[in-house]
């Protein structure tokens, strides 16, 4: 097969001048620019104007005025209607969005259609449903009555204000919709900074948001590199920062935000574990690791990178997985017959190549382990067998198509191995013994534990990390606590 044909709308969008989306208007006037590179071909597909200091200030002020004005006066029901309309428009323009995302990120066109379009719409509809269900509580105080007076009290949930959302490059639309949906359904406004590697789809989403009825200023987009994000975090009118990305950057953002007591939600990385118990269905495990461990070339924060397998089953598992990987086609992500595309950008490609070199020195490479020559940021999906938990690939997040396997003997040892990491984003247990899985779950230090699955998210189930994998939740009912504040009202009558 060959690449799908790009839509006329996709090609027309690529030819536009791109920069910021502020107060409902596109602006591409800044002197500083950067290129967007197709990771499959290394060709420049667009040029983006970086936001100036003045543009960032204007975006924040625009969002602040919208919070105090039009959006602050919009009823919860109407906020939900608008978010549902945006979900409709994302689906209606889904193929264009999917093509733009694949061109920027190297994500398989199938995944772009599934996650960046279908899942984004689903999450927006979830948040739309919450817009009319945000409420406080009533209480009866126990104050003493001096002259027969009585008391009553209640709390209100009130939107906190302007949110700064800083996006990663791996799932730029879906994660943007988590932040947009959470902010807008609670009555907040938001300024988003996309990754410099994947800015195009968010600019298109902003256009659709205006078409959906989002008032000018409620959703603003500013593009650029780290300095633009830093300006957002430190601005006095930003009341909350929502960041998805690396642990190292998350620590810097947390420190900068806490200096001004700005709320901060951090969804960071991890060294996630899949634990394969002795009784596990190995064929099911192979299918799960193939589909969920190597999805989007392993560039998924929750994907399993460490797999602990009972010593009696490890050879069977690695042999079958290697056979499955050898049959998977590698190539252009716009080719619908391809399973593995390129890594999303050159810095990530260089990082993964360095880890592959380490794998050959410290561990035993069972499959793959090399970059693919020619144009594009392609590497082979790789299986590594480790002999020690201290090996680099058992400790550091590669964020690439490398899974390390290591044997264990008993459950007590397995729990220690799973928790032997500074991260705590996700883990999975693969077994037919439900009793054993239920005993293990409370002992595992992870924000999410899956059983016989991995990396699958649902908007009603909270997702977030423990330890160095982050703090806060992007969805599930807990997100309300991060995007609203409680006002207590006490009455005497």
KOLZA-566856 format. One record per residue (C-alpha): residue number from 1; x, y, z. Coordinates in steps of 0.2 Angstrom, whole numbers, padded with zeros to 4 digits, always signed. Layout:
N
+-------+-------+-------+-------+
: mardo :     u :     v :     w :
+-------+-------+-------+-------+
:   NUM :     X :     Y :     Z :
...
+-------+-------+-------+-------+
//
This chain:
493
+-------+-------+-------+-------+
: mardo :     u :     v :     w :
+-------+-------+-------+-------+
:     1 : +0000 : +0000 : +0000 :
:     2 : +0005 : +0018 : -0001 :
:     3 : +0002 : +0034 : +0008 :
:     4 : -0016 : +0041 : +0009 :
:     5 : -0020 : +0056 : -0001 :
:     6 : -0020 : +0072 : +0009 :
:     7 : -0036 : +0082 : +0009 :
:     8 : -0037 : +0099 : +0001 :
:     9 : -0041 : +0106 : +0018 :
:    10 : -0026 : +0099 : +0025 :
:    11 : -0015 : +0105 : +0012 :
:    12 : -0023 : +0122 : +0012 :
:    13 : -0020 : +0123 : +0031 :
:    14 : -0002 : +0119 : +0030 :
:    15 : +0001 : +0134 : +0018 :
:    16 : -0006 : +0147 : +0030 :
:    17 : +0004 : +0158 : +0040 :
:    18 : +0004 : +0151 : +0058 :
:    19 : +0007 : +0159 : +0074 :
:    20 : -0005 : +0163 : +0089 :
:    21 : -0023 : +0162 : +0091 :
:    22 : -0028 : +0177 : +0103 :
:    23 : -0045 : +0184 : +0107 :
:    24 : -0053 : +0174 : +0093 :
:    25 : -0040 : +0180 : +0080 :
:    26 : -0025 : +0172 : +0071 :
:    27 : -0009 : +0182 : +0072 :
:    28 : +0007 : +0177 : +0063 :
:    29 : +0017 : +0193 : +0065 :
:    30 : +0032 : +0189 : +0076 :
:    31 : +0050 : +0190 : +0070 :
:    32 : +0056 : +0174 : +0078 :
:    33 : +0050 : +0158 : +0069 :
:    34 : +0053 : +0139 : +0070 :
:    35 : +0050 : +0125 : +0058 :
:    36 : +0038 : +0110 : +0060 :
:    37 : +0046 : +0095 : +0053 :
:    38 : +0038 : +0079 : +0047 :
:    39 : +0047 : +0065 : +0057 :
:    40 : +0044 : +0053 : +0043 :
:    41 : +0053 : +0062 : +0029 :
:    42 : +0062 : +0076 : +0039 :
:    43 : +0054 : +0089 : +0027 :
:    44 : +0048 : +0106 : +0033 :
:    45 : +0029 : +0106 : +0033 :
:    46 : +0026 : +0123 : +0041 :
:    47 : +0034 : +0138 : +0049 :
:    48 : +0027 : +0145 : +0065 :
:    49 : +0029 : +0163 : +0072 :
:    50 : +0034 : +0162 : +0091 :
:    51 : +0024 : +0172 : +0103 :
:    52 : +0032 : +0189 : +0108 :
:    53 : +0031 : +0194 : +0127 :
:    54 : +0018 : +0206 : +0122 :
:    55 : +0007 : +0193 : +0114 :
:    56 : +0008 : +0181 : +0129 :
:    57 : +0003 : +0196 : +0140 :
:    58 : -0011 : +0200 : +0128 :
:    59 : -0017 : +0182 : +0128 :
:    60 : -0018 : +0181 : +0147 :
:    61 : -0026 : +0197 : +0148 :
:    62 : -0039 : +0192 : +0135 :
:    63 : -0043 : +0176 : +0145 :
:    64 : -0044 : +0186 : +0161 :
:    65 : -0057 : +0198 : +0153 :
:    66 : -0067 : +0183 : +0146 :
:    67 : -0067 : +0175 : +0163 :
:    68 : -0073 : +0191 : +0171 :
:    69 : -0085 : +0194 : +0157 :
:    70 : -0093 : +0184 : +0143 :
:    71 : -0088 : +0166 : +0150 :
:    72 : -0091 : +0171 : +0168 :
:    73 : -0109 : +0175 : +0164 :
:    74 : -0112 : +0160 : +0153 :
:    75 : -0124 : +0147 : +0161 :
:    76 : -0117 : +0130 : +0166 :
:    77 : -0129 : +0122 : +0153 :
:    78 : -0123 : +0133 : +0139 :
:    79 : -0105 : +0129 : +0143 :
:    80 : -0110 : +0111 : +0141 :
:    81 : -0118 : +0114 : +0125 :
:    82 : -0103 : +0123 : +0118 :
:    83 : -0091 : +0109 : +0123 :
:    84 : -0103 : +0096 : +0114 :
:    85 : -0103 : +0107 : +0099 :
:    86 : -0084 : +0107 : +0099 :
:    87 : -0084 : +0088 : +0100 :
:    88 : -0096 : +0087 : +0085 :
:    89 : -0085 : +0099 : +0075 :
:    90 : -0069 : +0088 : +0079 :
:    91 : -0078 : +0073 : +0073 :
:    92 : -0084 : +0082 : +0057 :
:    93 : -0067 : +0088 : +0053 :
:    94 : -0059 : +0072 : +0060 :
:    95 : -0049 : +0067 : +0044 :
:    96 : -0041 : +0084 : +0042 :
:    97 : -0036 : +0084 : +0061 :
:    98 : -0029 : +0066 : +0060 :
:    99 : -0019 : +0070 : +0045 :
:   100 : -0011 : +0086 : +0052 :
:   101 : -0007 : +0076 : +0068 :
:   102 : +0001 : +0062 : +0059 :
:   103 : +0011 : +0074 : +0048 :
:   104 : +0018 : +0083 : +0064 :
:   105 : +0020 : +0068 : +0076 :
:   106 : +0023 : +0053 : +0066 :
:   107 : +0008 : +0045 : +0074 :
:   108 : +0000 : +0031 : +0064 :
:   109 : -0015 : +0038 : +0054 :
:   110 : -0026 : +0025 : +0063 :
:   111 : -0020 : +0031 : +0080 :
:   112 : -0023 : +0049 : +0075 :
:   113 : -0041 : +0045 : +0070 :
:   114 : -0044 : +0035 : +0086 :
:   115 : -0036 : +0045 : +0099 :
:   116 : -0034 : +0063 : +0093 :
:   117 : -0052 : +0063 : +0085 :
:   118 : -0063 : +0050 : +0093 :
:   119 : -0056 : +0050 : +0111 :
:   120 : -0054 : +0069 : +0111 :
:   121 : -0073 : +0071 : +0106 :
:   122 : -0077 : +0058 : +0120 :
:   123 : -0068 : +0067 : +0133 :
:   124 : -0075 : +0084 : +0128 :
:   125 : -0093 : +0076 : +0130 :
:   126 : -0088 : +0069 : +0147 :
:   127 : -0083 : +0087 : +0153 :
:   128 : -0099 : +0094 : +0145 :
:   129 : -0109 : +0083 : +0156 :
:   130 : -0100 : +0089 : +0172 :
:   131 : -0104 : +0108 : +0168 :
:   132 : -0121 : +0107 : +0176 :
:   133 : -0116 : +0095 : +0191 :
:   134 : -0103 : +0106 : +0200 :
:   135 : -0110 : +0111 : +0217 :
:   136 : -0107 : +0114 : +0235 :
:   137 : -0114 : +0107 : +0251 :
:   138 : -0126 : +0113 : +0265 :
:   139 : -0121 : +0112 : +0283 :
:   140 : -0129 : +0116 : +0300 :
:   141 : -0116 : +0125 : +0311 :
:   142 : -0115 : +0122 : +0330 :
:   143 : -0113 : +0140 : +0336 :
:   144 : -0122 : +0144 : +0352 :
:   145 : -0138 : +0154 : +0351 :
:   146 : -0138 : +0169 : +0363 :
:   147 : -0154 : +0177 : +0359 :
:   148 : -0163 : +0164 : +0349 :
:   149 : -0154 : +0167 : +0332 :
:   150 : -0151 : +0152 : +0321 :
:   151 : -0137 : +0148 : +0309 :
:   152 : -0135 : +0140 : +0292 :
:   153 : -0120 : +0137 : +0281 :
:   154 : -0116 : +0132 : +0263 :
:   155 : -0101 : +0131 : +0251 :
:   156 : -0100 : +0136 : +0233 :
:   157 : -0088 : +0129 : +0220 :
:   158 : -0081 : +0144 : +0210 :
:   159 : -0070 : +0144 : +0195 :
:   160 : -0052 : +0149 : +0199 :
:   161 : -0049 : +0160 : +0184 :
:   162 : -0036 : +0159 : +0170 :
:   163 : -0027 : +0142 : +0167 :
:   164 : -0011 : +0140 : +0158 :
:   165 : -0010 : +0123 : +0149 :
:   166 : +0007 : +0117 : +0143 :
:   167 : +0005 : +0102 : +0131 :
:   168 : +0017 : +0088 : +0126 :
:   169 : +0020 : +0082 : +0108 :
:   170 : +0014 : +0064 : +0109 :
:   171 : -0005 : +0066 : +0110 :
:   172 : -0007 : +0085 : +0107 :
:   173 : -0025 : +0085 : +0103 :
:   174 : -0032 : +0073 : +0116 :
:   175 : -0022 : +0080 : +0130 :
:   176 : -0027 : +0098 : +0125 :
:   177 : -0045 : +0092 : +0126 :
:   178 : -0042 : +0086 : +0143 :
:   179 : -0036 : +0103 : +0148 :
:   180 : -0049 : +0113 : +0138 :
:   181 : -0064 : +0102 : +0144 :
:   182 : -0059 : +0103 : +0162 :
:   183 : -0056 : +0122 : +0162 :
:   184 : -0071 : +0127 : +0151 :
:   185 : -0084 : +0116 : +0160 :
:   186 : -0080 : +0123 : +0177 :
:   187 : -0081 : +0141 : +0170 :
:   188 : -0062 : +0144 : +0169 :
:   189 : -0053 : +0151 : +0153 :
:   190 : -0037 : +0144 : +0146 :
:   191 : -0021 : +0149 : +0137 :
:   192 : -0013 : +0134 : +0129 :
:   193 : +0005 : +0132 : +0124 :
:   194 : +0008 : +0118 : +0112 :
:   195 : +0024 : +0109 : +0110 :
:   196 : +0035 : +0117 : +0096 :
:   197 : +0035 : +0100 : +0088 :
:   198 : +0016 : +0098 : +0086 :
:   199 : +0008 : +0115 : +0085 :
:   200 : -0003 : +0114 : +0070 :
:   201 : -0018 : +0103 : +0076 :
:   202 : -0021 : +0114 : +0091 :
:   203 : -0022 : +0130 : +0080 :
:   204 : -0035 : +0121 : +0070 :
:   205 : -0045 : +0116 : +0086 :
:   206 : -0045 : +0134 : +0091 :
:   207 : -0053 : +0139 : +0075 :
:   208 : -0066 : +0125 : +0078 :
:   209 : -0069 : +0131 : +0096 :
:   210 : -0074 : +0148 : +0089 :
:   211 : -0085 : +0140 : +0077 :
:   212 : -0093 : +0130 : +0091 :
:   213 : -0097 : +0146 : +0100 :
:   214 : -0083 : +0148 : +0113 :
:   215 : -0082 : +0167 : +0116 :
:   216 : -0066 : +0176 : +0110 :
:   217 : -0053 : +0175 : +0124 :
:   218 : -0059 : +0160 : +0132 :
:   219 : -0047 : +0149 : +0123 :
:   220 : -0030 : +0157 : +0117 :
:   221 : -0015 : +0148 : +0109 :
:   222 : +0003 : +0155 : +0111 :
:   223 : +0017 : +0146 : +0102 :
:   224 : +0035 : +0145 : +0106 :
:   225 : +0048 : +0136 : +0116 :
:   226 : +0052 : +0135 : +0135 :
:   227 : +0053 : +0154 : +0137 :
:   228 : +0035 : +0156 : +0132 :
:   229 : +0029 : +0143 : +0144 :
:   230 : +0039 : +0151 : +0158 :
:   231 : +0031 : +0168 : +0155 :
:   232 : +0014 : +0159 : +0157 :
:   233 : +0018 : +0151 : +0173 :
:   234 : +0025 : +0166 : +0181 :
:   235 : +0011 : +0178 : +0176 :
:   236 : +0001 : +0185 : +0191 :
:   237 : -0016 : +0183 : +0182 :
:   238 : -0013 : +0164 : +0179 :
:   239 : -0021 : +0155 : +0194 :
:   240 : -0017 : +0137 : +0189 :
:   241 : -0005 : +0128 : +0178 :
:   242 : -0008 : +0111 : +0170 :
:   243 : +0007 : +0103 : +0163 :
:   244 : +0010 : +0086 : +0154 :
:   245 : +0027 : +0081 : +0150 :
:   246 : +0044 : +0075 : +0157 :
:   247 : +0048 : +0074 : +0176 :
:   248 : +0063 : +0085 : +0174 :
:   249 : +0053 : +0099 : +0166 :
:   250 : +0038 : +0096 : +0178 :
:   251 : +0050 : +0099 : +0193 :
:   252 : +0055 : +0116 : +0186 :
:   253 : +0037 : +0121 : +0183 :
:   254 : +0032 : +0115 : +0200 :
:   255 : +0045 : +0126 : +0208 :
:   256 : +0041 : +0141 : +0198 :
:   257 : +0022 : +0140 : +0201 :
:   258 : +0024 : +0137 : +0220 :
:   259 : +0035 : +0152 : +0222 :
:   260 : +0018 : +0162 : +0219 :
:   261 : +0007 : +0149 : +0226 :
:   262 : -0001 : +0145 : +0209 :
:   263 : -0010 : +0129 : +0208 :
:   264 : -0001 : +0116 : +0198 :
:   265 : -0007 : +0099 : +0191 :
:   266 : +0008 : +0089 : +0184 :
:   267 : +0005 : +0073 : +0173 :
:   268 : +0023 : +0067 : +0171 :
:   269 : +0032 : +0051 : +0165 :
:   270 : +0035 : +0035 : +0173 :
:   271 : +0045 : +0018 : +0172 :
:   272 : +0029 : +0008 : +0171 :
:   273 : +0028 : -0010 : +0175 :
:   274 : +0019 : -0025 : +0168 :
:   275 : +0020 : -0040 : +0180 :
:   276 : +0017 : -0057 : +0172 :
:   277 : +0012 : -0070 : +0185 :
:   278 : +0016 : -0088 : +0183 :
:   279 : -0002 : -0093 : +0177 :
:   280 : -0004 : -0079 : +0164 :
:   281 : -0011 : -0082 : +0147 :
:   282 : +0006 : -0078 : +0137 :
:   283 : -0003 : -0076 : +0120 :
:   284 : -0014 : -0063 : +0128 :
:   285 : +0001 : -0054 : +0136 :
:   286 : +0010 : -0054 : +0119 :
:   287 : -0005 : -0046 : +0111 :
:   288 : -0006 : -0033 : +0125 :
:   289 : +0012 : -0028 : +0125 :
:   290 : +0012 : -0027 : +0106 :
:   291 : -0003 : -0016 : +0105 :
:   292 : +0000 : -0006 : +0121 :
:   293 : +0018 : -0007 : +0125 :
:   294 : +0024 : -0002 : +0107 :
:   295 : +0009 : +0010 : +0103 :
:   296 : +0015 : +0026 : +0095 :
:   297 : +0033 : +0019 : +0095 :
:   298 : +0032 : +0018 : +0114 :
:   299 : +0029 : +0037 : +0116 :
:   300 : +0016 : +0035 : +0129 :
:   301 : +0018 : +0041 : +0147 :
:   302 : +0008 : +0026 : +0154 :
:   303 : +0016 : +0012 : +0142 :
:   304 : +0025 : -0002 : +0151 :
:   305 : +0044 : -0001 : +0149 :
:   306 : +0048 : -0014 : +0163 :
:   307 : +0041 : -0031 : +0162 :
:   308 : +0044 : -0043 : +0176 :
:   309 : +0040 : -0061 : +0171 :
:   310 : +0040 : -0077 : +0181 :
:   311 : +0056 : -0086 : +0177 :
:   312 : +0047 : -0101 : +0170 :
:   313 : +0038 : -0091 : +0157 :
:   314 : +0050 : -0077 : +0152 :
:   315 : +0058 : -0087 : +0137 :
:   316 : +0041 : -0091 : +0130 :
:   317 : +0035 : -0073 : +0131 :
:   318 : +0050 : -0065 : +0124 :
:   319 : +0051 : -0078 : +0109 :
:   320 : +0033 : -0075 : +0105 :
:   321 : +0034 : -0056 : +0106 :
:   322 : +0049 : -0056 : +0095 :
:   323 : +0040 : -0066 : +0082 :
:   324 : +0026 : -0054 : +0082 :
:   325 : +0037 : -0039 : +0081 :
:   326 : +0046 : -0046 : +0066 :
:   327 : +0030 : -0047 : +0056 :
:   328 : +0025 : -0029 : +0060 :
:   329 : +0027 : -0017 : +0045 :
:   330 : +0038 : -0001 : +0048 :
:   331 : +0036 : +0014 : +0037 :
:   332 : +0026 : +0030 : +0034 :
:   333 : +0012 : +0033 : +0046 :
:   334 : +0001 : +0039 : +0032 :
:   335 : +0002 : +0021 : +0025 :
:   336 : -0013 : +0012 : +0032 :
:   337 : -0004 : -0005 : +0031 :
:   338 : +0010 : +0001 : +0043 :
:   339 : +0010 : -0002 : +0062 :
:   340 : +0027 : +0006 : +0067 :
:   341 : +0030 : +0024 : +0061 :
:   342 : +0045 : +0036 : +0066 :
:   343 : +0049 : +0044 : +0083 :
:   344 : +0041 : +0060 : +0084 :
:   345 : +0056 : +0072 : +0083 :
:   346 : +0074 : +0072 : +0081 :
:   347 : +0079 : +0075 : +0099 :
:   348 : +0068 : +0060 : +0104 :
:   349 : +0076 : +0050 : +0091 :
:   350 : +0094 : +0054 : +0097 :
:   351 : +0089 : +0051 : +0115 :
:   352 : +0082 : +0033 : +0110 :
:   353 : +0097 : +0029 : +0100 :
:   354 : +0108 : +0033 : +0115 :
:   355 : +0097 : +0021 : +0125 :
:   356 : +0099 : +0008 : +0112 :
:   357 : +0118 : +0010 : +0113 :
:   358 : +0117 : +0007 : +0132 :
:   359 : +0106 : -0008 : +0129 :
:   360 : +0119 : -0016 : +0119 :
:   361 : +0132 : -0013 : +0132 :
:   362 : +0123 : -0017 : +0148 :
:   363 : +0109 : -0029 : +0144 :
:   364 : +0105 : -0043 : +0131 :
:   365 : +0096 : -0037 : +0116 :
:   366 : +0084 : -0050 : +0110 :
:   367 : +0076 : -0041 : +0096 :
:   368 : +0078 : -0025 : +0086 :
:   369 : +0090 : -0013 : +0094 :
:   370 : +0095 : -0002 : +0079 :
:   371 : +0091 : +0014 : +0071 :
:   372 : +0084 : +0012 : +0053 :
:   373 : +0095 : +0020 : +0040 :
:   374 : +0088 : +0033 : +0028 :
:   375 : +0076 : +0048 : +0030 :
:   376 : +0065 : +0049 : +0045 :
:   377 : +0067 : +0046 : +0063 :
:   378 : +0064 : +0027 : +0063 :
:   379 : +0071 : +0014 : +0075 :
:   380 : +0067 : -0004 : +0077 :
:   381 : +0055 : -0010 : +0090 :
:   382 : +0066 : -0018 : +0103 :
:   383 : +0066 : -0032 : +0116 :
:   384 : +0079 : -0031 : +0130 :
:   385 : +0082 : -0044 : +0144 :
:   386 : +0090 : -0037 : +0159 :
:   387 : +0099 : -0046 : +0173 :
:   388 : +0099 : -0032 : +0186 :
:   389 : +0087 : -0019 : +0192 :
:   390 : +0101 : -0007 : +0192 :
:   391 : +0104 : -0007 : +0173 :
:   392 : +0100 : +0010 : +0165 :
:   393 : +0085 : +0003 : +0155 :
:   394 : +0077 : -0003 : +0171 :
:   395 : +0078 : +0014 : +0179 :
:   396 : +0077 : +0028 : +0166 :
:   397 : +0062 : +0032 : +0156 :
:   398 : +0066 : +0029 : +0137 :
:   399 : +0049 : +0035 : +0130 :
:   400 : +0053 : +0024 : +0115 :
:   401 : +0049 : +0007 : +0108 :
:   402 : +0061 : -0002 : +0120 :
:   403 : +0054 : -0014 : +0133 :
:   404 : +0065 : -0022 : +0146 :
:   405 : +0061 : -0040 : +0153 :
:   406 : +0068 : -0048 : +0169 :
:   407 : +0063 : -0064 : +0178 :
:   408 : +0057 : -0065 : +0196 :
:   409 : +0053 : -0080 : +0207 :
:   410 : +0040 : -0076 : +0220 :
:   411 : +0027 : -0063 : +0224 :
:   412 : +0036 : -0054 : +0238 :
:   413 : +0051 : -0052 : +0226 :
:   414 : +0039 : -0045 : +0213 :
:   415 : +0032 : -0032 : +0223 :
:   416 : +0049 : -0025 : +0228 :
:   417 : +0054 : -0025 : +0210 :
:   418 : +0038 : -0016 : +0204 :
:   419 : +0041 : -0002 : +0218 :
:   420 : +0059 : -0001 : +0215 :
:   421 : +0058 : +0016 : +0205 :
:   422 : +0056 : +0034 : +0209 :
:   423 : +0041 : +0034 : +0198 :
:   424 : +0023 : +0029 : +0201 :
:   425 : +0012 : +0032 : +0186 :
:   426 : +0005 : +0015 : +0181 :
:   427 : +0007 : -0004 : +0183 :
:   428 : -0002 : -0019 : +0177 :
:   429 : -0004 : -0037 : +0183 :
:   430 : -0007 : -0051 : +0171 :
:   431 : -0015 : -0066 : +0179 :
:   432 : -0031 : -0077 : +0179 :
:   433 : -0029 : -0078 : +0198 :
:   434 : -0041 : -0063 : +0204 :
:   435 : -0038 : -0066 : +0222 :
:   436 : -0019 : -0064 : +0220 :
:   437 : -0021 : -0049 : +0209 :
:   438 : -0033 : -0041 : +0223 :
:   439 : -0020 : -0044 : +0236 :
:   440 : -0006 : -0036 : +0226 :
:   441 : -0015 : -0020 : +0221 :
:   442 : -0014 : -0011 : +0238 :
:   443 : +0005 : -0015 : +0239 :
:   444 : +0009 : -0007 : +0222 :
:   445 : +0015 : +0011 : +0222 :
:   446 : +0006 : +0017 : +0206 :
:   447 : -0008 : +0030 : +0202 :
:   448 : -0016 : +0017 : +0191 :
:   449 : -0016 : -0002 : +0191 :
:   450 : -0023 : -0012 : +0177 :
:   451 : -0027 : -0031 : +0177 :
:   452 : -0024 : -0040 : +0161 :
:   453 : -0023 : -0024 : +0151 :
:   454 : -0012 : -0008 : +0151 :
:   455 : -0013 : +0010 : +0145 :
:   456 : -0032 : +0011 : +0142 :
:   457 : -0040 : +0027 : +0149 :
:   458 : -0058 : +0031 : +0152 :
:   459 : -0064 : +0049 : +0156 :
:   460 : -0074 : +0043 : +0172 :
:   461 : -0059 : +0035 : +0179 :
:   462 : -0046 : +0047 : +0187 :
:   463 : -0028 : +0046 : +0179 :
:   464 : -0013 : +0053 : +0187 :
:   465 : +0003 : +0048 : +0196 :
:   466 : +0011 : +0045 : +0213 :
:   467 : +0029 : +0049 : +0218 :
:   468 : +0039 : +0058 : +0204 :
:   469 : +0025 : +0054 : +0191 :
:   470 : +0015 : +0069 : +0196 :
:   471 : +0001 : +0076 : +0206 :
:   472 : -0017 : +0080 : +0203 :
:   473 : -0030 : +0072 : +0191 :
:   474 : -0034 : +0078 : +0173 :
:   475 : -0051 : +0069 : +0173 :
:   476 : -0063 : +0059 : +0184 :
:   477 : -0073 : +0069 : +0197 :
:   478 : -0057 : +0074 : +0206 :
:   479 : -0052 : +0087 : +0192 :
:   480 : -0066 : +0098 : +0199 :
:   481 : -0055 : +0101 : +0215 :
:   482 : -0041 : +0107 : +0204 :
:   483 : -0051 : +0119 : +0193 :
:   484 : -0063 : +0127 : +0207 :
:   485 : -0061 : +0134 : +0224 :
:   486 : -0072 : +0132 : +0239 :
:   487 : -0081 : +0148 : +0246 :
:   488 : -0089 : +0146 : +0263 :
:   489 : -0104 : +0155 : +0267 :
:   490 : -0111 : +0156 : +0285 :
:   491 : -0127 : +0165 : +0289 :
:   492 : -0135 : +0171 : +0305 :
:   493 : -0154 : +0174 : +0305 :
+-------+-------+-------+-------+
//
